[in-house]
Every structure is written in C-alpha cells, then in structure tokens.
Amino acid sequence: MNVQAVADLSPDERAALFDRDAGVADARDTAREIIERVRTEGDAALRELAEEFDDVSVGNVEITDETERAVERLDDDLLAHIERAAANIREFHEAQRPESWTTEFDGRELGRRYRPLDRVGAYVPGGTAAYPSSALMGVVPATVAGVDHVAVATPPAAELNDATLAAIRVAGADAVYQAGGAQAIAALAYGTETVANVQKIVGPGNRFVTAAKAEVREDCEIDFLAGPSEILVVADETADPAVVAADLIAQAEHDPNASVVAVTPDESLAADIASECDRQAPQRDRTDVIREALENDASGVFTARSMPEAVLFAGEYAAEHLSIQAENDEALLDRIEAGGSVFLGPHAPVAAGDYAAGTNHVLPTGGLAKTTGGLSVDQFLVSQTVQRLDRDALTDLSETVTTLAETEGLEAHAESVRKRFEE
C-alpha cells in the first residue's frame, strides 16, 4: 500500500474516499425487472430465477423445518459457539429495549408507548457459503423487540449451509425461505403463494439486493442501503502497525470493493502499517480479494499534520467501522462526529463485533453513519405519543391553542376547543 498525506489529496482522490456508493444505480434496472417477475409470477418466478442465477432446482420454497434438522446435524462445538454469540447479541439488544412512559405536566398526562412491528423479513446472504453471524444480527433484535413473525430469506443451494440454518433457528426465526438476490427482497416485500409479505426488510446483501431494497422501500420499510464493507483506523504512535494492518486486511477480505483506511499523524507508523499490509496480505486465504481492496481508490494509509486533522478526516469519512487505536481513545471519540460502530483500544478488533461481542454488525456505509445508526431494537418498534388533559389544563391552554389555530386559518380547530366549554 502507498502512504499519502491528507493535505495532498486531489479533488478526485477526495471524492473516491468520501463519496463512496454501493453501486446501486447500475443494478436498478435489473432489480426492477426481477421484482416485477416475482410480483406477477410468484413462486414460479422464484424457482425460475434460482435456476437462472443460482443454478439450483428449488422444490419447496419454504425450508423452515430444515433449520431444526441443521441444528441436529451441526457439530456440537460449533453449535455452542453460535449459541454463545446469540446470547451475547440478545443481551446487548435487550438493554436497548425502551420502556413506555407517562408523566404528569400540570394536568396534562403525556407519554410515549412502543409496540413492535407485526411482520419483519431478514435477508441472510449465503447459499453454499456460511454466514451464521448475519442470521443472528438480523433476527435476534427483531425477536427482542417482540416482532410477532420474523421471516428469513437466504439464497438456495444444492446443499444449504448447516451453520447458517442452525443460526437462523437459534436466533428464533418463524419462517425460512430459500430465495436470494433481488427476487428474495421482492418476495418478502410483496408476498407470493408461499412467502407472506412483511412490513420491513433488514440485512446486508450484494448490490442487486441493495438495489431491490431501494426499489421496494415505498411499499415496504427497509433498514438502509448498505454497500461494501468499510473500516477507518485512527492511530497514534502507541498503535501496533501489525495489528492495524491485520484489521485493515480483515475488512479487505470481504470484497474487492471494500474501503480500508488508516490515518495517523505519525509518518513512521504510517509507513510501517503499509509495509505490514504488503507483508500480511499474501499470507491470507483470500489474497486476491484483499489485494484488490487494498489497492482500490477508496482505500489507503494517510498521514495527517496533526491528530486534530486526523479527527476531521475520520469525521468526514464516517466509516461503517471506526477503530481508534490511540492513547486517548475516549477523548478522540468525543471529537469524531460519525462512525457506525466504534472499536476502542488495541484489544477490540472489528471481528469481535462482527461475531460475538454483542453489538450489531448491520451498519451504515458510504457516509450514512453521519445520519443513521446501525440495526437495533428501535428499528423494529413503532412509537406512539399519548395525551390526556383535564379540564383545568385545557382551560389553561385554550387561548394559546385557539390563537394559533386562527392564525393558521384553521377556525374549526379553535372551535373544537371552545365546544368543550359551552354550557
């Protein structure tokens, strides 16, 4: 990897770093066509598209019973680790659950109530690949929120991955369907003969999944449009360059389009991080993917003239994963405005949050962390405000209400107050 100074970045180089997108635009037309096929043809389209894109003949679209059998087949040790990760994720998300409340304000009883959504769909990437962590991250928060029916769609395969299926079961999903890509999103959003439509769809996927989520969101709520994985490490002279490089490489192995960045005011450390990336990358199984990610325009090791400049850079970047490996990590975090999930100190690798620390790994990318948080219990709840006023409270407010209503030309609003005081 090359080392470059933040101050020397050209406008085009800054755009590559800060204007990251999920490649959704190029996939929208294809996603739209697939969605229309599923809406028109239902299960038949799901089976045809499985043949076309996954080279799999799908019999039963619903495979809920397979998850129970997968639990029975899975290695006991692996199952124990899945269950431990699920317990940690559940414990963290239970701490997020808000309580309904009411408070008295001089005769005005005001409050807020929460209720869960009825039906939610979680997309779990997979097929032959194993992504049990994505199953846990999508399903567990929904069950903690109290969602009545949680459905999962996961890509079909000649032999579905038992680890993913078992994790879906452990997480508590109510229904599981073998459907992948844009067609899975369409089935969850609009329903088929087998798939019941849902109110909200969550979970990561490739650009066709993301494009489909963009297409259906006027009819079905989504979490957010997520792109390739990202990490930004803010480091000072106390950081271990081998550890920083390992963290960059861990995210790079996700996708050739992953964005992996480190920024530091220490020029010597920057050079060592770059050298460590070059040294470690050939030792990993997915070397080719890692190399592409390390060399793409949205990745790099950067030197700042000062830690405040590094902090400004990190805030503008708004990474999905923000790692702070510096002596005063808490103080630096207080000054960085955006980061989807934050990892403090040398013993908090992103991998811990990806799998078992308890936090959620479904996170905003492409700078969305400036305005959007990661997947949480909140996203499966609907809030309602509630008010009850006694006569004295309404009397006290009546002149304010009627005056404002008439100022806005809404005379009937004002009259609705006055009616309550007629003899």
KOLFI-805203 format. One record per residue: x, y, z of N, C-alpha, C in turn. Coordinates in steps of 0.2 Angstrom, whole numbers. Example, Ala and Ser with C-alpha at 12.3 -4.5 7.8 and 13.67 -1.06 7.14 Angstrom:
<atoms>
ATOM   nxx   nyy   nzz  caxx  cayy  cazz   cxx   cyy   czz
ATOM    66   -28    39    62   -22    39    66   -16    39
ATOM    64   -11    35    68    -5    36    64     0    39
</atoms>
This chain:
<atoms>
ATOM   nxx   nyy   nzz  caxx  cayy  cazz   cxx   cyy   czz
ATOM     4    -6     0     0     0     0     4     6     0
ATOM     2    12    -3     5    18    -3     3    22     3
ATOM     8    27     5     6    31    10     5    38     7
ATOM     0    42     9    -1    48     6    -3    53    11
ATOM    -2    59    10    -4    65    15   -11    67    14
ATOM   -15    68    19   -21    70    19   -21    77    15
ATOM   -17    81    17   -16    88    14   -15    88     6
ATOM   -12    82     4   -10    82    -3   -16    79    -8
ATOM   -21    77    -5   -27    74    -9   -30    78   -14
ATOM   -30    76   -20   -33    80   -25   -41    79   -25
ATOM   -45    84   -28   -52    83   -28   -55    76   -30
ATOM   -52    73   -35   -54    67   -37   -53    61   -32
ATOM   -47    62   -29   -45    57   -24   -49    58   -17
ATOM   -51    64   -16   -56    65   -10   -63    62   -12
ATOM   -65    63   -18   -71    61   -20   -71    53   -19
ATOM   -66    50   -21   -66    42   -21   -66    40   -14
ATOM   -63    44    -9   -63    42    -2   -70    44     1
ATOM   -73    50     0   -79    52     4   -85    51     0
ATOM   -85    50    -6   -92    49   -10   -93    42   -12
ATOM   -92    37    -7   -92    30    -9  -100    29   -10
ATOM  -101    24   -14  -108    22   -15  -108    14   -16
ATOM  -114    11   -16  -115     4   -16  -115     1   -23
ATOM  -115     5   -28  -115     3   -35  -123     1   -36
ATOM  -127     4   -33  -134     3   -33  -137     5   -40
ATOM  -135    11   -42  -138    14   -49  -137     9   -54
ATOM  -132     6   -55  -131     1   -61  -135    -5   -60
ATOM  -137    -7   -55  -141   -13   -54  -149   -12   -53
ATOM  -151    -6   -54  -158    -4   -53  -162    -7   -58
ATOM  -160    -6   -64  -165    -9   -70  -166   -16   -69
ATOM  -160   -20   -68  -161   -27   -67  -165   -29   -61
ATOM  -164   -26   -56  -168   -27   -50  -176   -26   -51
ATOM  -177   -20   -54  -184   -19   -56  -187   -24   -60
ATOM  -184   -27   -65  -187   -32   -69  -188   -38   -65
ATOM  -183   -40   -61  -184   -46   -56  -190   -45   -52
ATOM  -191   -39   -49  -196   -38   -44  -203   -39   -48
ATOM  -203   -36   -54  -210   -37   -57  -211   -44   -59
ATOM  -206   -48   -61  -207   -55   -62  -210   -59   -56
ATOM  -207   -57   -50  -209   -60   -44  -217   -58   -42
ATOM  -218   -52   -43  -225   -49   -41  -230   -52   -46
ATOM  -228   -54   -52  -233   -56   -57  -233   -64   -56
ATOM  -228   -67   -55  -227   -75   -56  -227   -78   -49
ATOM  -225   -75   -44  -225   -78   -38  -219   -83   -37
ATOM  -221   -89   -34  -216   -94   -33  -213   -97   -39
ATOM  -217   -97   -45  -214   -99   -51  -208   -95   -53
ATOM  -208   -89   -52  -203   -84   -53  -197   -86   -49
ATOM  -198   -87   -42  -193   -89   -38  -189   -95   -40
ATOM  -193  -100   -42  -190  -106   -44  -186  -105   -51
ATOM  -189  -101   -56  -185  -100   -62  -179   -96   -61
ATOM  -179   -91   -56  -173   -86   -55  -168   -90   -51
ATOM  -170   -95   -47  -165   -99   -44  -161  -103   -49
ATOM  -164  -106   -54  -161  -110   -59  -156  -105   -63
ATOM  -159   -99   -64  -155   -94   -69  -149   -91   -65
ATOM  -150   -89   -59  -144   -86   -55  -140   -90   -51
ATOM  -143   -95   -48  -140  -100   -43  -139  -107   -45
ATOM  -141  -108   -51  -140  -115   -54  -143  -120   -49
ATOM  -149  -119   -46  -151  -124   -41  -159  -125   -43
ATOM  -161  -131   -43  -168  -133   -44  -171  -132   -37
ATOM  -176  -128   -36  -179  -127   -29  -186  -131   -29
ATOM  -187  -135   -24  -193  -139   -24  -197  -134   -19
ATOM  -197  -135   -13  -201  -131    -8  -197  -125    -7
ATOM  -201  -119    -8  -198  -113    -6  -197  -112     1
ATOM  -202  -114     5  -201  -114    12  -197  -120    15
ATOM  -192  -118    19  -187  -123    22  -187  -123    29
ATOM  -192  -120    33  -191  -119    40  -189  -125    44
ATOM  -192  -131    42  -191  -137    45  -183  -139    45
ATOM  -180  -137    39  -173  -139    38  -169  -136    44
ATOM  -171  -130    46  -167  -127    52  -166  -131    58
ATOM  -172  -135    59  -171  -139    65  -167  -145    64
ATOM  -167  -148    58  -163  -153    56  -156  -151    56
ATOM  -154  -145    54  -147  -142    54  -144  -142    61
ATOM  -148  -140    65  -146  -140    72  -144  -147    75
ATOM  -148  -152    73  -146  -159    75  -140  -161    71
ATOM  -139  -159    65  -133  -161    62  -127  -158    63
ATOM  -127  -152    66  -121  -147    67  -117  -150    72
ATOM  -110  -149    71  -105  -151    76  -107  -147    83
ATOM  -107  -151    88  -109  -148    95  -104  -142    97
ATOM   -98  -142    95   -94  -137    97   -96  -130    93
ATOM   -97  -131    87   -99  -125    83  -106  -123    85
ATOM  -110  -127    86  -117  -125    89  -116  -121    95
ATOM  -112  -123   100  -111  -120   106  -108  -113   105
ATOM  -104  -112   100  -101  -105    99  -107  -101    96
ATOM  -111  -104    91  -117  -100    89  -121   -98    94
ATOM  -123  -102    99  -127  -101   104  -124   -95   109
ATOM  -118   -96   110  -114   -91   114  -115   -84   111
ATOM  -113   -84   104  -114   -77   101  -121   -74   101
ATOM  -126   -79   100  -133   -77   100  -135   -74   107
ATOM  -132   -77   112  -134   -75   119  -131   -68   120
ATOM  -125   -67   118  -122   -60   119  -125   -55   115
ATOM  -127   -56   109  -131   -52   105  -138   -50   108
ATOM  -141   -55   110  -148   -54   113  -147   -50   120
ATOM  -142   -51   124  -141   -47   130  -140   -40   128
ATOM  -136   -39   123  -135   -32   122  -141   -28   119
ATOM  -145   -32   115  -151   -29   112  -156   -28   117
ATOM  -157   -33   122  -162   -32   127  -161   -25   131
ATOM  -154   -23   132  -153   -17   135  -155   -11   131
ATOM  -156   -12   125  -159    -6   121  -166    -5   121
ATOM  -170   -10   123  -177   -10   123  -180    -4   127
ATOM  -184     0   124  -186     6   128  -192     4   132
ATOM  -194     8   137  -200     7   141  -205    12   140
ATOM  -211    10   139  -216    15   138  -217    19   145
ATOM  -219    26   144  -219    30   150  -225    35   149
ATOM  -227    38   155  -231    43   155  -229    48   161
ATOM  -230    55   160  -228    59   165  -233    65   166
ATOM  -234    67   172  -239    72   173  -236    79   172
ATOM  -239    84   168  -237    90   167  -243    95   169
ATOM  -244    97   175  -249   102   177  -256   100   174
ATOM  -258    94   175  -265    92   172  -264    89   165
ATOM  -259    89   162  -258    86   156  -254    79   157
ATOM  -257    74   156  -254    67   156  -251    65   149
ATOM  -245    66   148  -242    65   142  -237    58   142
ATOM  -237    55   137  -232    49   137  -231    46   130
ATOM  -227    41   130  -225    38   124  -225    30   125
ATOM  -228    27   120  -229    20   120  -225    17   114
ATOM  -223    11   115  -219     7   110  -223     0   108
ATOM  -223    -1   102  -226    -8   100  -222   -10    95
ATOM  -221   -17    94  -217   -20    89  -221   -20    82
ATOM  -217   -21    77  -220   -22    71  -223   -29    71
ATOM  -227   -31    66  -230   -37    66  -226   -42    62
ATOM  -224   -40    56  -220   -45    52  -214   -42    49
ATOM  -208   -45    50  -202   -42    48  -198   -48    44
ATOM  -195   -46    38  -190   -50    35  -183   -49    35
ATOM  -179   -54    36  -172   -53    37  -168   -56    31
ATOM  -164   -53    27  -161   -56    22  -154   -59    25
ATOM  -152   -65    23  -146   -68    26  -142   -71    20
ATOM  -137   -67    18  -133   -70    12  -131   -77    14
ATOM  -129   -81     8  -127   -87    10  -127   -92     4
ATOM  -132   -97     3  -131  -102    -2  -127  -107     1
ATOM  -121  -108    -3  -116  -113     0  -112  -110     5
ATOM  -111  -103     5  -107  -100    10  -110  -100    17
ATOM  -106   -99    22  -108   -99    29  -108   -92    31
ATOM  -114   -89    33  -115   -83    36  -119   -83    42
ATOM  -118   -88    47  -122   -88    53  -122   -81    57
ATOM  -117   -77    57  -117   -71    60  -123   -66    58
ATOM  -124   -66    51  -129   -62    48  -136   -64    50
ATOM  -137   -70    51  -143   -73    53  -144   -70    60
ATOM  -139   -71    65  -140   -69    72  -142   -61    72
ATOM  -138   -57    68  -138   -50    68  -145   -47    66
ATOM  -148   -51    61  -154   -49    58  -160   -51    62
ATOM  -160   -57    65  -166   -60    68  -166   -58    75
ATOM  -161   -59    79  -161   -58    86  -164   -51    88
ATOM  -162   -45    85  -165   -39    88  -173   -39    86
ATOM  -175   -42    81  -182   -42    80  -186   -46    85
ATOM  -183   -52    87  -186   -56    92  -186   -52    99
ATOM  -181   -49   100  -180   -45   107  -185   -39   107
ATOM  -187   -36   101  -192   -31   100  -199   -34   101
ATOM  -200   -40   100  -206   -43   101  -210   -44    94
ATOM  -207   -43    89  -210   -44    82  -213   -51    82
ATOM  -220   -51    80  -224   -57    80  -221   -63    75
ATOM  -219   -61    69  -217   -65    64  -211   -63    61
ATOM  -205   -67    61  -199   -65    58  -197   -70    53
ATOM  -197   -68    47  -196   -72    41  -189   -71    39
ATOM  -185   -76    36  -179   -76    34  -179   -78    26
ATOM  -175   -74    22  -174   -77    15  -166   -78    15
ATOM  -164   -83    12  -157   -85    11  -156   -88     4
ATOM  -151   -87     0  -150   -90    -6  -151   -97    -6
ATOM  -154  -100   -12  -154  -108   -12  -147  -111   -14
ATOM  -146  -117   -13  -140  -121   -14  -142  -128   -15
ATOM  -138  -132   -18  -139  -139   -19  -139  -142   -12
ATOM  -134  -139    -8  -134  -141    -1  -133  -135     3
ATOM  -138  -133     7  -138  -127    11  -134  -128    17
ATOM  -131  -122    19  -126  -122    24  -129  -124    31
ATOM  -127  -129    34  -130  -130    41  -128  -125    46
ATOM  -123  -122    46  -121  -117    51  -126  -111    50
ATOM  -127  -109    44  -132  -103    43  -139  -105    45
ATOM  -141  -111    43  -148  -114    45  -149  -114    53
ATOM  -143  -117    56  -144  -118    63  -144  -111    67
ATOM  -140  -106    64  -140  -100    67  -147   -96    66
ATOM  -150   -97    61  -157   -95    60  -162   -98    65
ATOM  -161  -104    66  -165  -107    71  -164  -105    78
ATOM  -157  -104    80  -155  -102    87  -158   -95    88
ATOM  -158   -91    82  -160   -84    83  -167   -83    84
ATOM  -171   -88    82  -178   -88    83  -183   -86    78
ATOM  -180   -87    71  -185   -85    66  -191   -90    65
ATOM  -196   -87    63  -203   -91    62  -203   -94    56
ATOM  -201   -92    50  -201   -95    44  -195   -93    40
ATOM  -193   -98    36  -187   -98    32  -188  -100    25
ATOM  -186   -96    20  -187   -97    13  -180   -97     9
ATOM  -180  -102     4  -174  -102     0  -175   -97    -6
ATOM  -173   -91    -6  -173   -86   -11  -168   -81   -10
ATOM  -164   -79   -15  -159   -75   -14  -159   -69   -19
ATOM  -155   -64   -18  -155   -58   -23  -161   -54   -23
ATOM  -162   -50   -28  -167   -46   -29  -174   -49   -28
ATOM  -174   -56   -30  -180   -60   -30  -183   -61   -23
ATOM  -178   -62   -18  -179   -63   -11  -183   -57    -8
ATOM  -180   -51   -10  -182   -44    -7  -189   -43   -10
ATOM  -191   -45   -16  -197   -44   -19  -202   -49   -16
ATOM  -200   -55   -15  -205   -60   -11  -207   -57    -4
ATOM  -202   -55    -1  -203   -53     6  -208   -46     6
ATOM  -206   -42     1  -210   -36     1  -217   -36    -1
ATOM  -218   -41    -6  -225   -41    -9  -228   -48    -8
ATOM  -225   -53    -6  -228   -60    -5  -228   -64   -11
ATOM  -229   -70   -10  -230   -75   -16  -235   -80   -13
ATOM  -236   -85   -17  -241   -91   -14  -238   -93    -7
ATOM  -232   -94    -7  -229   -97    -1  -226   -92     4
ATOM  -223   -86     2  -220   -81     6  -225   -76     8
ATOM  -226   -75    15  -230   -70    17  -226   -63    17
ATOM  -230   -58    14  -226   -51    14  -225   -48    21
ATOM  -220   -44    22  -218   -41    28  -219   -34    28
ATOM  -218   -31    34  -218   -23    34  -212   -20    33
ATOM  -206   -24    35  -200   -21    35  -195   -26    33
ATOM  -189   -25    29  -184   -29    27  -177   -26    30
ATOM  -173   -31    33  -167   -29    35  -162   -34    33
ATOM  -155   -32    33  -150   -36    32  -146   -34    26
ATOM  -140   -36    26  -135   -35    20  -136   -39    15
ATOM  -133   -37     9  -133   -41     3  -129   -38    -3
ATOM  -128   -41    -8  -125   -38   -14  -128   -32   -17
ATOM  -126   -30   -22  -128   -23   -25  -135   -25   -28
ATOM  -137   -31   -30  -144   -32   -33  -149   -32   -27
ATOM  -147   -35   -21  -151   -35   -15  -152   -28   -13
ATOM  -147   -24   -13  -147   -17   -11  -152   -13   -16
ATOM  -151   -14   -22  -155   -11   -27  -162   -12   -27
ATOM  -163   -19   -25  -170   -21   -24  -173   -18   -18
ATOM  -169   -17   -13  -172   -13    -7  -174    -6    -8
ATOM  -169    -3   -13  -171     4   -15  -177     4   -19
ATOM  -179    -1   -23  -185    -1   -27  -191    -2   -23
ATOM  -191    -6   -18  -197    -8   -14  -199    -3    -8
ATOM  -194     1    -6  -195     5     0  -201     9     0
ATOM  -204    11    -5  -210    15    -5  -216    10    -3
ATOM  -215     4    -3  -221    -1    -1  -219    -5     5
ATOM  -213    -5     6  -210    -9    12  -204    -6    15
ATOM  -205    -5    22  -199    -1    25  -193    -5    25
ATOM  -187    -2    24  -181    -5    25  -176    -2    30
ATOM  -171    -6    32  -166    -3    36  -162     3    33
ATOM  -158     1    28  -154     7    25  -151     3    19
ATOM  -148     7    14  -145     4     8  -137     4    10
ATOM  -135    -2    11  -128    -4    13  -124    -6     7
ATOM  -118    -3     7  -113    -5     2  -107   -10     4
ATOM  -102   -10     1   -96   -14     3   -94   -12    10
ATOM   -90   -17    13   -88   -15    20   -83   -10    20
ATOM   -82    -7    26   -78    -1    27   -74    -1    34
ATOM   -68     1    34   -65     2    41   -61     8    40
ATOM   -61    12    45   -56    18    46   -52    17    53
ATOM   -46    17    53   -42    16    59   -39    23    60
ATOM   -40    26    66   -36    32    69   -31    29    73
ATOM   -25    31    72   -19    28    76   -14    33    78
ATOM   -11    32    84    -6    37    86     0    32    87
ATOM     6    35    89    12    32    90    12    26    94
ATOM     7    25    98     6    19   103     3    13    99
ATOM     1    14    93    -3     8    90     3     3    87
ATOM     1    -3    87     5    -8    84     3    -9    77
ATOM     8    -7    72     7    -7    65     4   -14    62
ATOM     7   -19    65     5   -26    63    -3   -27    65
ATOM    -5   -25    70   -12   -25    72   -16   -21    68
ATOM   -14   -15    67   -18   -10    62   -19   -14    55
ATOM   -13   -16    53   -13   -19    46   -18   -25    46
ATOM   -18   -29    51   -22   -35    52   -29   -33    52
ATOM   -31   -28    55   -38   -25    55   -40   -23    48
ATOM   -36   -20    44   -37   -17    38   -38   -23    33
ATOM   -34   -28    34   -34   -34    29   -41   -38    31
ATOM   -43   -38    37   -49   -42    39   -55   -39    35
ATOM   -55   -33    35   -61   -30    31   -60   -31    24
ATOM   -54   -30    21   -52   -31    14   -54   -38    11
ATOM   -54   -43    16   -56   -50    13   -63   -50    11
ATOM   -67   -46    14   -75   -46    12   -76   -45     5
ATOM   -73   -40     1   -75   -38    -5   -69   -34    -9
ATOM   -68   -35   -15   -63   -31   -19   -65   -24   -18
ATOM   -71   -22   -17   -73   -15   -17   -73   -12   -10
ATOM   -71   -16    -5   -71   -14     2   -66    -8     3
ATOM   -68    -3     7   -64     3     9   -60     2    15
ATOM   -54     2    15   -50     1    21   -45     6    21
ATOM   -45    10    27   -41    16    28   -38    17    35
ATOM   -32    19    35   -29    21    41   -27    28    41
ATOM   -27    32    46   -25    39    46   -21    40    53
ATOM   -15    43    52   -11    44    58    -7    50    57
ATOM    -5    54    63     0    60    62     7    57    62
ATOM     8    51    63    15    48    64    17    45    57
ATOM    22    48    54    24    46    47    27    39    47
ATOM    31    38    52    34    32    53    29    26    54
ATOM    24    27    58    19    22    59    15    21    53
ATOM    14    26    49    10    25    43    14    21    38
ATOM    21    22    37    25    18    33    25    11    35
ATOM    25    10    42    25     3    45    19    -1    43
ATOM    13     3    44     6     0    43     6    -3    35
ATOM     8     2    31     8     0    24    12    -6    22
ATOM    18    -6    25    23   -12    24    20   -18    27
ATOM    17   -18    33    13   -24    36     8   -26    32
ATOM     4   -22    29    -1   -24    24     1   -28    18
ATOM     7   -26    16    10   -29    10    13   -36    12
ATOM    15   -36    18    18   -42    21    13   -47    23
ATOM     7   -45    26     2   -50    28    -2   -52    23
ATOM    -4   -48    18    -9   -50    13    -8   -56     9
ATOM    -1   -58     7     0   -64     4    -1   -70     8
ATOM    -1   -69    15    -2   -75    20    -9   -77    21
ATOM   -14   -73    18   -21   -74    20   -24   -79    14
ATOM   -30   -82    15   -33   -87    10   -35   -83     4
ATOM   -38   -77     6   -42   -73     0   -37   -67    -2
ATOM   -31   -69    -4   -26   -64    -5   -28   -60   -11
ATOM   -31   -63   -16   -33   -59   -22   -38   -54   -21
ATOM   -43   -56   -17   -48   -51   -15   -45   -45   -11
ATOM   -41   -47    -6   -38   -42    -1   -34   -37    -5
ATOM   -30   -40   -10   -25   -35   -14   -30   -30   -18
ATOM   -35   -32   -21   -39   -28   -24   -42   -23   -20
ATOM   -44   -25   -14   -47   -20    -9   -42   -15    -7
ATOM   -36   -17    -5   -31   -13    -3   -29    -8    -8
ATOM   -29   -10   -14   -27    -5   -20   -32    -1   -23
ATOM   -39    -2   -21   -44     2   -24   -44     9   -22
ATOM   -47    14   -25   -46    21   -24   -49    23   -18
ATOM   -53    19   -14   -56    21    -8   -53    18    -2
ATOM   -47    16    -3   -43    13     2   -36    17     2
ATOM   -32    16     8   -26    19     9   -24    20    16
ATOM   -17    22    16   -14    24    23   -12    31    22
ATOM   -15    35    27   -14    43    26   -11    46    32
ATOM    -7    51    31    -3    54    36    -7    61    37
ATOM    -8    63    43   -11    70    45    -6    74    48
ATOM    -6    80    47    -2    85    50    -2    85    58
ATOM    -8    83    60    -9    83    67   -15    78    69
ATOM   -16    77    75   -21    72    77   -28    76    76
ATOM   -29    83    77   -35    86    75   -36    85    68
ATOM   -31    85    63   -33    84    56   -35    77    55
ATOM   -32    72    58   -34    65    58   -41    64    60
ATOM   -43    68    66   -50    68    68   -55    70    63
ATOM   -53    76    60   -58    79    55   -59    74    49
ATOM   -53    71    47   -53    66    42   -58    61    43
ATOM   -57    58    49   -62    52    51   -69    54    52
ATOM   -70    60    54   -77    63    54   -80    63    48
ATOM   -76    66    43   -79    67    36   -80    60    33
ATOM   -75    55    34   -76    49    31   -82    45    33
ATOM   -84    46    40   -90    42    43   -90    35    41
ATOM   -85    31    44   -84    24    42   -89    20    45
ATOM   -91    14    42   -95     9    44   -92     6    51
ATOM   -86     5    51   -82     3    57   -76     8    58
ATOM   -77    11    64   -71    16    66   -67    13    72
ATOM   -61    12    71   -56     9    76   -52    15    78
ATOM   -51    16    85   -47    21    87   -42    17    91
ATOM   -36    17    89   -30    14    92   -25    19    94
ATOM   -27    22   100   -23    28   102   -23    29   109
ATOM   -18    32   112   -18    33   120   -24    36   123
ATOM   -27    41   120   -33    45   122   -39    43   118
ATOM   -40    37   117   -46    35   113   -53    38   115
ATOM   -54    38   121   -61    41   123   -61    48   121
ATOM   -56    52   122   -56    59   121   -56    60   113
ATOM   -53    56   109   -54    56   102   -61    55   100
ATOM   -64    50   102   -70    48   100   -75    54   102
ATOM   -74    57   107   -79    63   108   -78    68   103
ATOM   -73    68    99   -72    73    94   -73    71    87
ATOM   -75    65    86   -76    62    80   -84    61    79
ATOM   -86    65    74   -94    65    74   -97    59    71
ATOM   -94    55    67   -98    49    64   -94    43    64
ATOM   -97    37    65   -95    31    64  -100    26    66
ATOM  -101    21    62  -107    16    63  -106    12    69
ATOM  -100     9    70   -99     5    76   -91     7    78
ATOM   -90     8    84   -84    11    86   -80     5    90
ATOM   -74     4    89   -69    -1    92   -63     3    95
ATOM   -63     3   102   -58     7   106   -53     2   108
ATOM   -47     5   107   -41     1   110   -38    -4   106
ATOM   -33    -7   108   -29   -12   104   -32   -19   105
ATOM   -37   -20   109   -40   -27   110   -47   -27   108
ATOM   -49   -23   104   -56   -23   101   -56   -23    94
ATOM   -54   -29    91   -55   -30    84   -62   -29    81
ATOM   -62   -27    75   -69   -27    72   -72   -34    72
ATOM   -68   -39    71   -70   -46    71   -74   -48    77
ATOM   -73   -45    83   -76   -46    89   -83   -44    88
ATOM   -84   -38    85   -91   -35    84   -95   -39    79
ATOM   -91   -41    74   -94   -45    68   -98   -51    71
ATOM   -95   -54    76   -97   -61    78  -100   -61    85
ATOM   -97   -59    90   -99   -61    96   -99   -56   102
ATOM   -96   -50   101   -96   -46   107  -103   -44   109
ATOM  -108   -44   104  -115   -42   106  -118   -37   102
ATOM  -113   -32   100  -116   -26    96  -118   -29    89
ATOM  -122   -25    85  -124   -27    78  -119   -25    73
ATOM  -118   -30    68  -114   -29    63  -117   -26    56
ATOM  -124   -25    57  -128   -22    51  -127   -15    52
ATOM  -123   -12    48  -121    -5    49  -121    -1    43
ATOM  -122     6    44  -122    11    38  -115    11    34
ATOM  -115    12    28  -109    13    24  -110    19    20
ATOM  -105    21    16  -105    26    11  -106    33    14
ATOM  -104    34    21  -105    40    24  -112    41    27
ATOM  -116    36    27  -123    36    30  -122    37    38
ATOM  -116    35    40  -116    35    48  -116    42    50
ATOM  -116    47    46  -117    54    49  -124    55    51
ATOM  -129    51    48  -136    52    50  -140    46    52
ATOM  -137    40    51  -140    34    53  -136    29    57
ATOM  -139    26    62  -136    21    66  -137    14    63
ATOM  -133     9    66  -134     3    64  -140    -1    66
ATOM  -141    -7    64  -148   -10    66  -148   -11    73
ATOM  -154   -10    76  -155   -10    83  -163   -12    84
ATOM  -164   -13    91  -171   -14    93  -176    -9    90
ATOM  -173    -3    91  -178     3    89  -181     2    82
ATOM  -177    -1    77  -179    -1    70  -185    -6    70
ATOM  -187   -10    75  -192   -15    74  -198   -12    79
ATOM  -198    -6    81  -203    -4    85  -206     3    82
ATOM  -213     4    84  -216    10    82  -218    13    88
ATOM  -217    20    89  -218    24    95  -225    27    94
ATOM  -229    28    99  -235    32    99  -234    37   105
ATOM  -236    43   104  -237    48   109  -244    48   111
ATOM  -245    49   118  -252    48   121  -253    54   125
ATOM  -259    57   125  -260    63   130  -267    63   132
ATOM  -268    65   139  -274    66   142  -274    72   146
ATOM  -279    77   145  -279    83   148  -285    84   152
ATOM  -284    86   158  -290    88   162  -293    94   161
ATOM  -299    96   163  -302   102   161  -298   109   163
ATOM  -295   108   169  -291   114   171  -285   115   166
ATOM  -282   110   164  -276   110   159  -278   113   152
ATOM  -284   110   150  -287   113   143  -289   120   144
ATOM  -291   122   150  -293   129   151  -287   134   151
ATOM  -282   131   154  -275   135   154  -272   136   147
ATOM  -273   131   142  -270   131   136  -275   134   130
ATOM  -281   135   132  -286   136   127  -285   142   123
ATOM  -283   148   126  -281   154   122  -275   153   118
ATOM  -270   150   120  -264   148   116  -266   144   110
ATOM  -270   139   111  -272   134   105  -277   138   100
ATOM  -282   141   103  -286   145    98  -283   150    94
ATOM  -279   154    98  -275   159    94  -271   157    89
ATOM  -267   152    90  -263   149    85  -267   146    79
ATOM  -272   142    81  -276   139    76  -279   144    71
ATOM  -282   150    74  -285   155    70  -279   159    66
ATOM  -273   159    68  -268   162    65  -266   158    58
ATOM  -267   152    59  -266   147    53  -272   146    49
ATOM  -277   150    51  -283   150    46  -287   143    47
ATOM  -286   140    53  -290   134    54  -295   135    60
ATOM  -300   138    58  -305   140    63  -309   134    66
ATOM  -309   129    63  -313   123    66  -309   120    71
ATOM  -302   120    71  -298   118    76  -299   122    83
ATOM  -300   129    82  -301   133    88  -308   131    91
ATOM  -313   130    86  -320   129    88  -320   122    92
ATOM  -316   117    90  -316   111    94  -314   112   101
ATOM  -310   117   103  -308   118   109  -314   122   113
ATOM  -317   127   110  -322   131   113  -328   127   114
ATOM  -330   122   110  -335   117   111  -335   114   118
ATOM  -329   113   120  -329   109   127  -331   114   133
ATOM  -332   120   132  -333   125   137  -340   128   136
ATOM  -344   125   131  -351   128   131  -355   125   136
ATOM  -360   129   139  -365   126   144  -369   121   140
</atoms>
